[in-house]
Amino acid sequence: MRFADGSTAAADAVIGADGVHSRVREILLGPEKPRFTGRVAHRTVFSSALMNGYLVETCTKWWGPDRHIVIYPVNPRRDETYFVTSVPDPDWDVESWSARGDMDAVRRAFGGFHEDVQKVLANCPSVHQWALFERDPLPRWTEGAIALLGDACHPMTPYMAQGAATALEDAATIARCLAAVDDPGEALRRYEAARKDRTARIQLTSRQNNWGKGATDPGWVYGYDAFETPLPA
């Protein structure tokens, strides 16, 4: 491996777990231009004490005709509250995790939603926002003893909250494959074969943004065990 600062390193295998803007993916597969969905997400975590005694007890996704907001407590103490939105905004296409949003605009976007939503938004002090982009499943994740993991190979919209979960599944599967096969390149090819169909299904299901909107069987998502699922031969 050669790095931008001139340093080098050697390893038996390389895992490109460098996120949605993966440099490793670009080196392996070339530049990729994602598609802007025309939608923007707002998200934040703030102290529940700011809500003057009101506590969010569970995770709820509140739907509107063209927007939604997901709200839940961050921990068992319920002393921090999280929310994330998706609203139409075709004019703001900045894919940034650190850009500041406008809470007044968020409150206007969810005017008329349930009173529990109003209690949360009325007392939230600040929010971040980022544009939502779509990416198609990749044709391959590996080249020799190099493999991609997580958002580097299957970035997805946040509508199913499975981005981090699938990355952890990837890591568990890589560990199992490396333990089962002496050749790192063969181990990583097994990892790709074990994971591609599942992550593509989640990626494309999340894109549709109807997961949980009606009667939903969640077993194929939450019942998966990366440590027990049989590996390909």
GINOR-V448235 format. One record per residue. N is the residue number from 1. RES is the residue in three letters. PHI is phi in radians with two decimals (999 if undefined). NEAR is the number of other ideal C-beta (glycine too) atoms within 8 Angstrom. Layout:
[[N & RES & PHI & NEAR] [N & RES & PHI & NEAR]]
//
This chain:
[[1 & MET & 999 & 7] [2 & ARG & -2.10 & 5] [3 & PHE & -1.94 & 8] [4 & ALA & -1.06 & 3] [5 & ASP & -1.47 & 4] [6 & GLY & 1.64 & 6] [7 & SER & -1.36 & 6] [8 & THR & -2.34 & 7] [9 & ALA & -2.70 & 6] [10 & ALA & -2.17 & 4] [11 & ALA & -2.68 & 6] [12 & ASP & -1.25 & 4] [13 & ALA & -2.65 & 12] [14 & VAL & -2.20 & 9] [15 & ILE & -1.94 & 9] [16 & GLY & -1.52 & 15] [17 & ALA & -1.88 & 9] [18 & ASP & -1.87 & 9] [19 & GLY & 1.43 & 8] [20 & VAL & -1.11 & 8] [21 & HIS & -1.77 & 5] [22 & SER & -0.93 & 13] [23 & ARG & -1.26 & 8] [24 & VAL & -1.11 & 12] [25 & ARG & -1.03 & 14] [26 & GLU & -1.12 & 10] [27 & ILE & -1.13 & 6] [28 & LEU & -1.32 & 9] [29 & LEU & -2.09 & 9] [30 & GLY & 1.60 & 4] [31 & PRO & -1.08 & 4] [32 & GLU & -2.31 & 8] [33 & LYS & -1.88 & 4] [34 & PRO & -1.28 & 9] [35 & ARG & -1.76 & 7] [36 & PHE & -1.27 & 10] [37 & THR & -1.39 & 9] [38 & GLY & 1.40 & 6] [39 & ARG & -2.19 & 10] [40 & VAL & -2.22 & 13] [41 & ALA & -1.86 & 13] [42 & HIS & -1.99 & 13] [43 & ARG & -2.64 & 10] [44 & THR & -2.93 & 10] [45 & VAL & -2.19 & 6] [46 & PHE & -2.52 & 11] [47 & SER & -1.19 & 7] [48 & SER & -1.13 & 13] [49 & ALA & -1.08 & 5] [50 & LEU & -1.23 & 9] [51 & MET & -1.64 & 11] [52 & ASN & 0.96 & 5] [53 & GLY & 1.71 & 4] [54 & TYR & -1.38 & 9] [55 & LEU & -2.16 & 8] [56 & VAL & -1.41 & 13] [57 & GLU & -1.61 & 5] [58 & THR & -2.61 & 6] [59 & CYS & -1.56 & 6] [60 & THR & -2.34 & 9] [61 & LYS & -1.89 & 8] [62 & TRP & -1.71 & 13] [63 & TRP & -1.80 & 5] [64 & GLY & -2.18 & 8] [65 & PRO & -1.02 & 3] [66 & ASP & -2.37 & 5] [67 & ARG & -2.76 & 11] [68 & HIS & -2.66 & 10] [69 & ILE & -2.49 & 12] [70 & VAL & -1.92 & 12] [71 & ILE & -2.29 & 13] [72 & TYR & -2.77 & 11] [73 & PRO & -1.29 & 13] [74 & VAL & -1.36 & 7] [75 & ASN & -2.50 & 7] [76 & PRO & -1.06 & 4] [77 & ARG & -1.28 & 5] [78 & ARG & 1.03 & 11] [79 & ASP & -1.56 & 7] [80 & GLU & -2.33 & 12] [81 & THR & -2.10 & 15] [82 & TYR & -2.09 & 11] [83 & PHE & -2.56 & 14] [84 & VAL & -2.47 & 10] [85 & THR & -2.09 & 15] [86 & SER & -2.51 & 12] [87 & VAL & -2.36 & 11] [88 & PRO & -1.21 & 8] [89 & ASP & -2.83 & 9] [90 & PRO & -1.21 & 7] [91 & ASP & -1.71 & 4] [92 & TRP & -2.13 & 8] [93 & ASP & -2.13 & 7] [94 & VAL & -1.62 & 7] [95 & GLU & -1.56 & 8] [96 & SER & -2.25 & 7] [97 & TRP & -1.55 & 5] [98 & SER & -2.07 & 5] [99 & ALA & -1.17 & 9] [100 & ARG & -1.43 & 8] [101 & GLY & -1.79 & 11] [102 & ASP & -1.95 & 7] [103 & MET & -1.09 & 11] [104 & ASP & -1.09 & 6] [105 & ALA & -1.16 & 8] [106 & VAL & -1.11 & 14] [107 & ARG & -1.08 & 10] [108 & ARG & -1.15 & 7] [109 & ALA & -1.11 & 9] [110 & PHE & -2.01 & 15] [111 & GLY & -1.07 & 6] [112 & GLY & 1.62 & 3] [113 & PHE & -1.25 & 9] [114 & HIS & -0.91 & 6] [115 & GLU & -1.08 & 5] [116 & ASP & -1.14 & 10] [117 & VAL & -1.11 & 12] [118 & GLN & -1.10 & 10] [119 & LYS & -1.10 & 10] [120 & VAL & -1.19 & 14] [121 & LEU & -1.18 & 12] [122 & ALA & -1.10 & 7] [123 & ASN & -1.90 & 11] [124 & CYS & -1.39 & 13] [125 & PRO & -1.43 & 6] [126 & SER & -2.80 & 9] [127 & VAL & -2.67 & 12] [128 & HIS & -1.81 & 12] [129 & GLN & -2.49 & 12] [130 & TRP & -2.60 & 11] [131 & ALA & -1.31 & 15] [132 & LEU & -1.75 & 12] [133 & PHE & -2.01 & 9] [134 & GLU & -1.83 & 10] [135 & ARG & -2.38 & 10] [136 & ASP & -1.45 & 4] [137 & PRO & -0.97 & 9] [138 & LEU & -1.37 & 10] [139 & PRO & -1.21 & 4] [140 & ARG & -2.75 & 7] [141 & TRP & -2.02 & 10] [142 & THR & -2.22 & 12] [143 & GLU & -2.65 & 5] [144 & GLY & 1.06 & 5] [145 & ALA & -1.69 & 9] [146 & ILE & -2.08 & 12] [147 & ALA & -2.47 & 14] [148 & LEU & -1.73 & 15] [149 & LEU & -2.49 & 12] [150 & GLY & 1.14 & 14] [151 & ASP & -1.06 & 11] [152 & ALA & -1.13 & 14] [153 & CYS & -2.06 & 14] [154 & HIS & -2.44 & 12] [155 & PRO & -1.09 & 10] [156 & MET & -2.48 & 14] [157 & THR & -1.12 & 9] [158 & PRO & -1.47 & 11] [159 & TYR & -1.23 & 10] [160 & MET & -1.89 & 10] [161 & ALA & 0.97 & 7] [162 & GLN & -2.04 & 10] [163 & GLY & -1.07 & 11] [164 & ALA & -1.20 & 7] [165 & ALA & -1.08 & 8] [166 & THR & -1.21 & 14] [167 & ALA & -1.14 & 12] [168 & LEU & -1.17 & 9] [169 & GLU & -1.07 & 12] [170 & ASP & -0.97 & 14] [171 & ALA & -1.09 & 10] [172 & ALA & -1.10 & 10] [173 & THR & -1.21 & 14] [174 & ILE & -1.03 & 14] [175 & ALA & -1.04 & 8] [176 & ARG & -1.13 & 11] [177 & CYS & -1.17 & 14] [178 & LEU & -1.16 & 10] [179 & ALA & -1.29 & 5] [180 & ALA & -1.62 & 8] [181 & VAL & -2.29 & 9] [182 & ASP & -1.29 & 2] [183 & ASP & -1.45 & 6] [184 & PRO & -1.04 & 10] [185 & GLY & -1.08 & 10] [186 & GLU & -1.16 & 8] [187 & ALA & -1.07 & 14] [188 & LEU & -1.26 & 15] [189 & ARG & -1.15 & 9] [190 & ARG & -1.11 & 13] [191 & TYR & -1.01 & 15] [192 & GLU & -1.06 & 12] [193 & ALA & -1.09 & 8] [194 & ALA & -1.28 & 11] [195 & ARG & -1.93 & 12] [196 & LYS & -1.09 & 10] [197 & ASP & -1.12 & 6] [198 & ARG & -1.15 & 10] [199 & THR & -1.18 & 13] [200 & ALA & -1.12 & 10] [201 & ARG & -1.11 & 9] [202 & ILE & -1.15 & 14] [203 & GLN & -0.99 & 13] [204 & LEU & -1.32 & 9] [205 & THR & -1.17 & 9] [206 & SER & -1.09 & 14] [207 & ARG & -0.99 & 10] [208 & GLN & -1.22 & 8] [209 & ASN & 0.99 & 9] [210 & ASN & -2.22 & 6] [211 & TRP & -1.10 & 10] [212 & GLY & 1.47 & 7] [213 & LYS & -1.29 & 6] [214 & GLY & -2.18 & 5] [215 & ALA & -1.07 & 3] [216 & THR & -2.36 & 7] [217 & ASP & -1.63 & 5] [218 & PRO & -1.51 & 8] [219 & GLY & -1.05 & 6] [220 & TRP & -1.20 & 7] [221 & VAL & -1.56 & 9] [222 & TYR & -1.48 & 5] [223 & GLY & -1.54 & 7] [224 & TYR & -1.35 & 9] [225 & ASP & -2.15 & 6] [226 & ALA & -1.15 & 10] [227 & PHE & -1.55 & 6] [228 & GLU & -2.01 & 4] [229 & THR & -1.07 & 9] [230 & PRO & -1.02 & 3] [231 & LEU & -1.51 & 10] [232 & PRO & -1.15 & 6] [233 & ALA & -1.21 & 2]]
//
